[in-house]
């Protein structure tokens, strides 16, 4: 029996339009990851690393190809992008709000447990 990948990019391409025309950022990218495998994206600034992460997590749709996800994908940006007007607690809750799960006691308990685990509980109202 063949193990199915948890994540696969199949012939993924991405282009953007700018003042000079079309900017080809990704061209025919394919790879897959199975349970327990680790991958790294390496390359110079501007080569498309963030673009592929945005596509893999569903923040962007590729202009070509397909992404296969078995489960959800998330990642931390290089710089924090917290909303200054929200507390740490409310910034962490954003994911639940987007998924309309902010009233789910089970999800809220898990979020609060993780805040404690990572030593952020005492800072939650800042």
Helices and strands as residue ranges (DSSP letters): E 7-18, E 21-33, H 49-56, E 64-69, H 88-98, H 105-117, G 121-123
